[in-house]
Amino acid sequence: MKPQLSIFLMLFSILLTGQTKVKDTITRRAVIGFIQNGNAVSYKPETPPLIPIAGAPKPSYSYLWELGDGHYSKEPEPKHVYKKKGTYTTRLAVTNNYDNGKPPATRPKKVVVNDITDNNYKDIASIADHNGFAIIKNCDPIPEQEMVVVVSYQNLENYVSSGKLYLFYNEKQFRHNNFELSDFRTYAGEREVKENLVASVNDLDDSDNFTASAEGNFKPKKYRNTTTEEDLDASLLDAGKTYHNVSVLEFDDADPGETRNVFYTFKTTPEMIKDTSATVTMRGIFVPNRSYKNHKIKNLEMEIVTSHDPNKMGSNGRFMNYRLVRFKRVNFKTRFQNNGEGPARKIRLETDIPDMFDKKTFQIESMYPECPICPKGEEPTVSCLDTIIKQKQIIFTFKNIYLPGTEQKNVKEKDSTKGFVKYSMKFGEDFHKVKTKSRTSIIFDKNEPIITNYATTRFLPGISIGVKAGYNFYSDLDKSTSYFVGATISPFKSYRFYWQVEWVNALNQYNSAANVTEQFNTNANGTRQFQRITTTTENKNINWEVPILIRYNLNNYIGIGAGIQANVNVSSEQNQNIQTDTYEGDKENFLISSVTSSSSVKNTFTDIKTGLLFDLTAGFARIGPSLGARYVINFEQNFNYFQIYGIWKF
């Protein structure tokens, strides 16, 4: 290779490297380590360094260990005694809290038990306090990341039972699926079965999530905790209408009091909703005995996040139907976690309240730590929750509580350091169709406040159909009449700016100016005659007008707009009359004859005019009747006109 060419290629490579951003392909990994003594195993993870977020609390890891025999643990370094000899596959899901990187990936590790040296084996912990059915997650969902869901069920009967387990996911109210089920693992012989649970009615949401946007004649059900139901067919139909996908498992021979766990691995999709104030759900249905219809229902609520931040605010009012929300409640939830080295005894939540909500309808739905409402007018001596309602805020204060800190000595269960307040409100009397956002300042004892994300509420655009009728004034036309009727489509009850499309059918009639010509003729006798020819034309046509406007409501009563319009001449008819009057001599002294002839010409789709329009309405600007005036300026020719009309929007 010539030296000049070699130097050129080297420089080109350097230039290309300098201009092209190299994708970071390094994956952070956590390694499962363990020390084994017979059937007793002590696990210890090796995790990469955490990457702090500026202004955020100290980062930390939380763990979900799947121990390979149906047990799981959330401890950082769990110790487990296996009951039988065999090979067990241990999995670990690591969540990075307040960390500026992706969660560390892990690989399963096999543990071989050849000897039983420790008889301190413990069965899977009872979940009787959850009514025999529970669902947990290792983290809230982030787009394109994995999460693990554990479904636990317990036979609370006094006999051996065989039943079913349903897990519904991917709510139909979202345009795209949020989850893909990539794997599930069972440890008690559960087997997958297929059932056709596709409902005939779509987009019905009866879950506790998004009750503000539910539509239809169905009364929303609320599964606040684990509920027991008897009509299994109705519950499956309801879930089938709410969710796209379901996993169905059958199990056999569950002993009285026995608890079992099933592990699901979900991959969140790239199309997952990105709204970090939105809540998504999964729903579990546990049928303890396949011979009966009795069953238990549990909803798992999850907030969409961009990073694993336990201090967060969310709302179920992501997309609401403006026509139906006046008497519905919108739920808000503020979560918090004590990341201190000691317990928090007082936690204060200062929450913004948008003006459009009626604070008189405020009510607390649930909370943790669970405690009564503080008595008014006295200083409490027991644990309680105090609420102060101000003009722009509601202040929640947990008093005399004990919430452990994540850095506190002997605190191994991170969930014990978390709490929340869930509350709801209705909209006020005169609320507008606008987006709202609010956030919370969280203050642990006397520490600096932690500011949450914004929780937003939004309204669906909705469709408003309108009818209009009116009259067009053509100042340049003689004896003009023009009546029209039409329809409009626009978003329902928009607050300020909105679009509007119309279709108008106009019946027009006008006369062209009479054309008079005068001339002299000589008849066969050589007599000179005066002749007048008068031509009159009557025009009739049907026009279609298609305006597209951007409108703006100045207030509830006055609206203005501007846009473009196409005017199509659908059909036209031209009737022409020619009257020939002949007089004796050079003047109109004596009429000899008058002859009239007529002709008619009909055409279709002969002309298209385009132009600008400017519009003003007065009345009920957002919904209902109003009067309007419009001026249309055509591009092609001087054919401008003025329009008045009445419109009623539904």
C-alpha positions in Angstrom: 0.0 0.0 0.0 1.3 3.5 -0.8 2.3 5.6 2.2 -0.1 8.4 1.1 -3.0 6.0 0.9 -2.2 4.5 4.3 -2.0 8.0 5.9 -5.3 9.0 4.2 -7.1 5.9 5.5 -5.8 6.5 9.0 -6.9 10.1 9.1 -10.3 9.0 7.7 -10.7 6.4 10.4 -9.8 9.0 13.1 -12.3 11.5 11.7 -15.0 8.8 11.5 -14.4 7.7 15.0 -14.5 11.3 16.3 -17.9 11.9 14.6 -19.6 8.6 15.4 -20.9 8.0 18.9 -19.8 4.6 20.0 -22.7 2.7 21.6 -22.0 1.6 25.2 -22.4 -2.2 25.1 -21.1 -2.8 28.6 -23.8 -4.6 30.7 -23.6 -4.3 34.5 -23.8 -7.8 36.1 -24.5 -9.1 39.5 -23.1 -12.5 40.4 -24.7 -15.1 42.7 -22.3 -16.2 45.3 -22.9 -18.8 48.0 -21.4 -20.9 50.8 -22.8 -24.4 51.1 -22.9 -26.7 54.1 -24.8 -29.8 53.1 -28.4 -28.7 52.5 -27.8 -25.3 54.2 -26.8 -22.5 51.8 -25.9 -18.9 52.5 -26.2 -16.6 49.5 -24.3 -13.4 48.9 -24.5 -11.3 45.7 -21.6 -9.5 44.1 -23.1 -6.3 42.7 -21.5 -3.5 40.6 -21.0 0.0 42.1 -24.1 2.2 42.2 -24.2 5.4 40.2 -25.7 8.2 42.3 -28.3 10.6 40.9 -27.6 14.3 41.7 -30.0 15.5 44.3 -31.5 12.1 45.0 -31.2 10.0 48.2 -28.3 7.6 48.6 -28.7 4.8 46.0 -29.2 1.2 47.1 -30.1 -2.3 45.7 -33.1 -4.4 46.6 -33.3 -8.1 45.9 -35.7 -10.9 45.0 -34.2 -14.3 45.3 -35.9 -17.3 43.7 -34.3 -20.2 45.6 -35.2 -23.0 43.2 -37.6 -25.0 45.4 -40.6 -22.7 45.5 -39.3 -20.4 48.2 -38.2 -16.8 47.7 -36.5 -14.1 49.8 -36.1 -10.4 49.7 -33.1 -10.3 52.0 -29.8 -9.1 50.6 -28.0 -12.2 51.9 -30.6 -15.0 52.6 -29.8 -18.3 54.3 -31.9 -21.3 53.1 -32.2 -24.9 54.1 -33.3 -27.3 51.4 -35.6 -30.1 52.3 -34.5 -32.8 49.8 -31.5 -33.8 47.9 -31.3 -32.6 44.3 -30.2 -29.8 42.0 -31.8 -26.4 42.5 -31.6 -23.4 40.1 -31.3 -20.1 42.0 -32.3 -16.9 40.3 -31.8 -13.3 41.4 -33.5 -10.1 40.3 -31.7 -7.0 41.4 -33.4 -3.5 41.5 -31.3 -0.4 41.6 -33.0 2.3 43.6 -32.0 6.0 43.0 -29.3 4.7 40.6 -28.4 6.3 37.2 -27.9 3.1 35.4 -29.7 0.0 34.3 -30.5 -2.9 36.7 -27.6 -5.4 36.9 -28.2 -8.5 34.9 -27.8 -11.9 36.6 -27.4 -15.5 35.5 -29.0 -18.4 37.3 -26.8 -20.6 39.4 -27.2 -24.3 40.2 -26.9 -25.6 43.7 -26.4 -29.4 44.2 -27.6 -30.9 47.5 -26.1 -34.3 48.1 -26.5 -34.5 51.9 -29.1 -33.5 54.4 -27.1 -32.1 57.3 -29.6 -29.6 58.6 -33.2 -30.5 59.6 -34.3 -26.9 60.3 -36.2 -26.8 57.1 -39.2 -24.4 57.1 -42.2 -24.6 54.8 -43.2 -21.7 52.6 -44.5 -18.9 54.9 -48.3 -18.8 55.4 -50.2 -16.0 53.6 -53.4 -16.5 55.6 -53.3 -12.8 56.5 -53.8 -12.1 52.7 -56.9 -14.3 52.6 -54.8 -17.1 51.1 -53.9 -15.2 47.9 -51.2 -12.6 47.2 -49.3 -11.1 44.3 -46.0 -9.2 44.6 -43.5 -7.7 42.2 -39.8 -7.1 42.5 -40.0 -3.6 41.0 -42.3 -1.2 39.1 -42.1 -1.5 35.3 -39.7 0.4 33.1 -40.0 0.1 29.3 -37.7 -2.6 27.9 -36.7 -4.1 31.2 -37.6 -7.3 33.0 -39.6 -7.6 36.1 -40.6 -10.6 38.2 -44.1 -11.2 39.6 -44.7 -13.8 42.3 -48.2 -15.3 42.8 -48.7 -17.0 46.1 -51.7 -19.2 47.0 -52.6 -21.2 50.1 -55.2 -23.9 50.7 -57.2 -22.6 53.6 -59.6 -25.6 53.4 -59.4 -28.5 55.8 -59.1 -31.0 52.9 -56.8 -31.6 50.0 -57.8 -29.5 47.0 -57.1 -29.1 43.3 -57.9 -25.8 41.6 -56.9 -23.1 39.1 -54.8 -20.0 39.0 -55.4 -17.1 36.5 -53.1 -14.2 35.9 -54.5 -11.5 33.6 -52.3 -8.8 32.1 -52.2 -6.1 29.3 -55.2 -3.9 29.9 -57.3 -3.1 26.8 -57.5 0.5 27.6 -53.9 1.0 26.4 -53.2 1.1 22.6 -50.2 -1.2 22.9 -49.4 -4.2 25.1 -47.2 -3.2 28.1 -45.9 -6.7 28.9 -44.7 -9.9 27.3 -44.7 -13.0 29.4 -41.2 -14.5 28.7 -41.2 -17.3 31.3 -43.0 -18.8 34.3 -41.7 -21.3 36.8 -43.7 -23.7 39.0 -42.5 -26.0 41.8 -45.6 -28.0 42.8 -46.6 -29.6 39.5 -48.8 -26.8 38.2 -49.5 -27.1 34.5 -50.5 -24.6 31.9 -53.9 -25.0 30.2 -55.6 -23.0 27.5 -59.0 -21.4 27.9 -60.9 -19.1 25.5 -61.6 -16.1 27.7 -61.9 -13.5 24.8 -64.8 -11.2 25.6 -67.2 -9.7 23.0 -67.1 -6.3 24.5 -63.8 -4.4 24.4 -62.3 -1.5 26.4 -64.4 -2.0 29.5 -62.4 -1.2 32.6 -64.0 -2.3 35.9 -60.8 -2.6 37.9 -59.8 -0.3 40.7 -57.4 1.2 38.2 -58.6 4.1 36.0 -62.1 4.1 37.4 -62.4 7.7 36.3 -62.3 6.7 32.7 -64.6 3.7 32.8 -67.6 3.8 30.5 -70.7 1.7 29.9 -73.5 0.5 32.1 -71.4 -1.7 34.3 -70.8 -0.8 37.9 -67.0 -0.7 38.6 -65.7 -3.3 41.0 -63.0 -2.4 43.4 -60.6 -5.1 44.6 -58.9 -3.2 47.3 -57.4 -6.2 49.0 -58.0 -9.9 48.3 -61.7 -10.4 47.9 -63.8 -13.6 47.8 -66.4 -13.9 45.1 -68.8 -16.7 44.1 -69.7 -16.0 40.4 -66.6 -17.3 38.6 -68.1 -16.9 35.2 -68.9 -13.2 35.8 -65.4 -12.6 37.2 -63.7 -14.3 34.2 -65.9 -12.3 31.8 -65.1 -9.1 33.5 -61.4 -9.8 33.4 -61.6 -10.9 29.8 -63.2 -7.5 28.9 -60.5 -5.6 30.7 -57.3 -7.5 29.7 -55.9 -8.9 26.5 -53.8 -11.8 27.9 -54.1 -14.4 30.5 -52.0 -17.3 31.9 -54.0 -20.2 33.2 -52.5 -22.9 35.5 -54.1 -25.9 37.1 -52.8 -27.4 40.3 -53.5 -30.7 42.2 -53.4 -32.0 45.7 -52.7 -28.9 47.7 -52.6 -30.0 51.4 -54.6 -28.1 54.0 -52.6 -25.0 55.0 -50.0 -25.5 52.2 -48.7 -22.4 50.5 -47.2 -22.4 47.0 -45.5 -19.8 44.8 -45.4 -19.4 41.1 -42.8 -17.1 39.5 -43.5 -15.1 36.3 -40.9 -13.1 34.3 -42.3 -10.3 32.2 -40.4 -8.2 29.7 -41.9 -4.7 29.3 -42.3 -3.8 25.7 -40.8 -0.8 23.8 -44.3 0.4 23.1 -45.1 0.5 26.8 -46.9 3.7 27.9 -44.3 6.3 28.9 -46.5 8.4 31.2 -44.8 8.2 34.6 -47.9 9.3 36.4 -49.9 6.3 35.0 -50.9 3.2 36.8 -51.2 -0.3 35.2 -52.6 -3.4 36.7 -52.5 -7.2 36.6 -55.3 -9.3 38.0 -55.1 -12.7 39.6 -58.0 -15.1 40.2 -57.4 -18.1 42.5 -59.9 -20.9 42.3 -59.2 -23.2 45.3 -61.3 -26.0 44.1 -62.1 -26.7 40.4 -65.4 -28.3 41.4 -66.8 -25.0 42.8 -67.3 -21.4 41.7 -65.8 -19.8 44.8 -62.7 -17.9 44.0 -60.5 -15.0 45.2 -59.5 -11.9 43.3 -56.4 -9.7 43.7 -55.3 -6.7 41.7 -51.6 -5.8 41.5 -51.1 -2.0 40.9 -47.9 -0.7 39.4 -46.8 2.8 38.5 -44.8 3.4 35.3 -41.4 4.7 36.2 -38.2 5.8 34.4 -36.0 5.0 37.3 -36.6 3.0 40.5 -37.6 5.8 42.9 -39.7 4.7 45.8 -40.8 8.3 46.5 -43.4 8.8 43.8 -46.8 10.2 43.1 -49.3 8.7 40.6 -52.9 9.0 39.5 -55.5 6.8 37.8 -56.8 9.8 35.8 -54.4 9.4 32.9 -57.1 9.5 30.1 -60.6 10.3 31.2 -63.8 10.8 29.2 -64.9 14.4 29.8 -68.6 13.5 29.3 -68.6 11.0 32.1 -66.3 12.2 34.9 -68.4 14.8 36.7 -69.6 12.4 39.3 -66.6 10.0 39.3 -63.7 9.9 41.7 -60.1 10.3 40.6 -57.6 8.4 42.7 -54.1 9.7 43.7 -51.4 7.8 45.5 -48.2 9.1 47.0 -45.5 6.5 48.0 -42.5 7.1 50.2 -39.6 5.3 51.6 -37.4 6.1 54.7 -33.8 5.9 53.5 -32.4 7.0 56.8 -30.2 5.3 59.4 -33.0 5.3 61.9 -36.8 5.2 62.1 -39.0 8.1 61.1 -41.6 9.1 63.7 -43.2 11.9 61.8 -43.8 12.1 58.0 -45.3 15.1 56.3 -46.6 15.0 52.7 -47.4 18.4 51.2 -49.4 17.6 48.1 -50.5 20.1 45.4 -54.2 20.1 44.5 -55.3 21.4 41.1 -58.0 24.1 41.1 -60.5 22.0 39.1 -60.9 19.4 41.9 -63.5 19.9 44.7 -61.6 19.6 48.0 -65.0 19.1 49.8 -65.2 15.7 48.2 -61.7 14.6 49.4 -61.6 11.3 51.2 -58.7 8.9 52.2 -59.0 5.5 50.5 -56.1 3.7 52.3 -52.7 4.3 53.8 -49.6 2.7 55.3 -48.6 2.7 58.1 -52.3 2.1 58.8 -53.6 4.3 61.6 -56.7 6.3 62.5 -57.3 9.9 61.6 -56.0 12.4 64.2 -58.7 14.0 66.5 -59.3 17.6 65.8 -58.3 20.3 68.3 -55.9 18.2 70.4 -52.4 16.9 70.3 -52.4 13.2 69.6 -50.5 10.8 71.9 -51.0 7.7 69.7 -50.3 7.0 66.0 -52.6 8.8 63.6 -52.8 10.6 60.3 -53.6 14.3 60.3 -55.0 16.0 57.2 -55.0 19.8 56.7 -56.8 21.1 53.6 -55.6 24.5 52.3 -56.5 26.5 49.2 -53.8 24.9 47.0 -52.6 22.0 49.0 -53.6 19.0 51.2 -51.1 18.3 53.9 -50.9 14.7 55.3 -48.9 14.2 58.5 -48.2 10.8 60.0 -47.7 11.4 63.7 -46.2 9.1 66.4 -45.4 6.3 63.9 -42.4 4.0 63.5 -41.2 3.6 59.9 -37.8 1.9 59.8 -35.0 3.2 57.7 -33.3 1.3 54.9 -29.9 1.9 56.6 -31.1 1.1 60.0 -29.4 -1.8 61.8 -31.1 -5.2 61.6 -33.6 -4.0 59.0 -33.5 -6.7 56.3 -37.0 -6.3 54.7 -37.0 -3.2 52.5 -40.7 -3.2 52.1 -41.1 -2.4 55.9 -39.4 1.0 55.2 -42.1 2.0 52.6 -45.5 3.7 53.1 -48.2 5.4 51.1 -51.3 7.5 51.1 -54.1 6.9 48.6 -56.9 9.4 48.4 -59.6 10.5 45.9 -61.6 13.6 44.9 -64.4 14.6 42.5 -64.2 17.5 40.0 -65.7 20.9 40.9 -68.8 22.4 39.5 -67.2 24.4 36.6 -64.1 22.5 35.6 -62.5 22.8 32.2 -61.1 20.2 29.9 -57.5 20.9 30.7 -54.5 18.8 31.8 -53.6 19.0 35.5 -50.4 18.1 37.3 -49.5 18.0 40.9 -46.6 16.7 43.1 -45.7 16.1 46.7 -43.0 17.3 49.0 -42.1 14.5 51.4 -40.5 15.4 54.7 -39.1 12.8 57.1 -39.0 14.2 60.6 -36.8 17.4 60.2 -34.9 16.4 57.1 -34.8 18.3 53.8 -37.9 17.7 51.6 -37.9 15.1 48.8 -39.9 16.3 45.8 -41.7 13.7 43.8 -42.5 13.5 40.1 -45.6 15.2 38.7 -48.9 13.2 38.7 -51.0 14.2 35.7 -54.6 13.9 34.7 -55.7 14.2 31.1 -58.9 14.0 29.1 -59.6 12.1 26.0 -60.3 14.4 23.0 -63.9 13.1 22.6 -66.0 13.9 19.6 -68.7 16.6 19.3 -71.1 16.4 16.4 -72.9 19.7 15.5 -75.6 20.8 13.1 -75.7 24.2 11.5 -78.0 26.2 9.2 -77.9 29.7 7.8 -77.8 32.2 5.0 -75.1 33.4 2.6 -75.0 37.0 1.4 -73.4 37.6 -2.0 -73.2 41.4 -2.4 -72.0 41.1 -6.1 -74.9 39.1 -7.3 -78.4 40.3 -8.4 -81.4 38.9 -6.6 -79.3 36.3 -4.8 -80.7 33.8 -2.3 -78.5 31.1 -0.6 -79.7 28.8 2.2 -77.5 26.1 3.7 -77.6 23.2 6.2 -74.6 21.2 7.4 -72.8 19.2 10.0 -69.6 19.8 12.1 -67.2 17.6 13.9 -64.8 18.8 16.6 -63.4 17.7 20.0 -65.9 17.6 22.8 -66.1 20.8 24.9 -62.5 22.0 24.3 -61.1 24.6 26.6 -59.2 27.0 24.4 -57.8 25.9 21.0 -59.4 23.2 19.0 -59.9 22.1 15.4 -63.2 21.9 13.6 -64.2 20.3 10.2 -67.5 21.1 8.5 -69.6 19.9 5.6 -72.3 22.3 4.3 -74.8 21.8 1.5 -75.9 25.2 0.1 -78.8 25.9 -2.3 -78.1 29.1 -4.3 -80.0 31.1 -6.8 -79.1 34.4 -8.5 -79.7 36.4 -11.7 -77.0 37.6 -14.0 -77.3 41.3 -15.0 -79.5 41.7 -18.1 -77.7 42.1 -21.3 -79.5 44.6 -23.7 -78.4 45.2 -27.3 -80.0 47.6 -29.8 -79.8 47.6 -33.6 -81.5 48.8 -36.8 -82.7 46.4 -39.5 -84.3 46.9 -42.9 -87.2 44.7 -43.8 -88.1 43.2 -47.2 -90.1 46.3 -48.1 -87.0 48.5 -47.5 -88.5 49.9 -44.3 -86.0 50.7 -41.5 -86.9 49.1 -38.1 -85.5 49.5 -34.5 -84.8 46.2 -32.7 -83.9 45.6 -29.0 -82.6 42.2 -27.8 -82.8 41.6 -24.0 -81.0 38.5 -22.6 -81.6 37.5 -18.9 -79.9 34.6 -17.2 -81.1 32.8 -14.0 -78.5 30.6 -12.2 -79.3 27.8 -9.8 -76.6 25.6 -8.2 -75.9 23.3 -5.3 -72.6 23.9 -3.5 -70.7 21.8 -1.0 -68.5 23.8 1.4 -65.8 21.9 3.3 -64.2 24.3 5.8 -61.3 23.3 8.1 -60.8 25.7 11.0 -58.7 26.4 14.1 -60.9 27.8 16.7 -60.3 29.5 20.0 -62.8 29.9 22.8 -62.3 33.3 24.5 -64.6 32.2 27.3 -67.7 30.1 27.8 -69.7 32.3 25.4 -67.5 33.8 22.7 -65.4 31.9 20.2 -63.3 33.0 17.2 -61.8 31.0 14.3 -60.0 31.0 11.1 -59.3 28.5 8.4 -59.4 27.4 4.8 -62.3 26.3 2.7 -63.0 24.3 -0.4 -66.2 25.2 -2.3 -67.3 22.6 -4.8 -70.0 23.4 -7.4 -71.8 20.0 -7.3 -74.5 20.8 -9.8 -75.5 23.9 -11.8 -78.4 25.0 -14.0 -78.4 28.0 -16.2 -81.7 29.2 -17.7 -81.4 31.9 -20.4 -84.3 34.0 -21.8 -83.9 36.1 -25.0 -86.6 38.6 -25.8 -86.5 40.3 -29.2 -88.7 43.5 -29.6 -89.1 45.0 -33.1 -90.4 48.6 -33.5 -91.6 50.5 -36.6 -89.2 53.2 -37.6 -86.1 54.4 -35.9 -87.7 54.8 -32.5 -89.8 52.8 -30.0 -93.0 54.4 -31.0 -94.9 51.4 -32.3 -94.1 47.8 -31.3 -94.5 45.5 -34.2 -93.5 42.1 -32.6 -92.0 40.6 -29.5 -90.5 37.1 -29.7 -89.2 35.2 -26.7 -86.9 32.1 -26.7 -85.3 30.2 -23.8 -82.6 27.6 -23.3 -81.3 25.6 -20.3 -77.8 24.2 -19.6 -77.1 21.7 -16.8 -73.7 20.6 -15.5 -72.2 18.7 -12.6 -68.9 19.3 -10.7 -67.9 22.2 -12.8 -65.9 24.4 -10.5 -63.9 24.3 -7.2 -63.1 27.5 -5.3 -60.7 27.8 -2.4 -60.3 30.5 0.1 -59.8 31.8 3.6 -62.5 32.3 6.2 -62.8 34.2 9.5 -65.4 33.3 12.0 -67.1 34.6 15.2 -69.7 32.8 17.4 -71.7 34.0 20.4 -73.8 31.8 22.6 -72.6 28.6 24.3 -69.1 28.4 22.9 -68.1 24.9 24.0 -71.4 22.9 23.8 -75.0 23.8 23.0 -76.5 26.4 20.7 -74.9 29.6 19.4 -75.1 32.1 16.6 -72.2 32.7 14.2 -71.0 35.1 11.5 -68.4 34.3 8.9 -66.6 36.1 6.1 -65.1 34.0 3.2 -62.4 35.3 0.9 -62.0 33.3 -2.3 -58.6 33.0 -4.0 -59.5 32.5 -7.6 -61.8 35.4 -8.2 -63.6 38.3 -6.5 -66.4 36.1 -5.1 -66.3 36.9 -1.5 -69.4 36.5 0.7 -70.7 37.0 4.2 -72.5 34.2 6.1 -74.7 34.1 9.2 -75.8 30.9 10.9 -77.0 29.0 13.9 -75.2 26.0 15.3 -75.8 23.5 18.0 -73.0 21.2 19.2 -73.7 18.0 21.0 
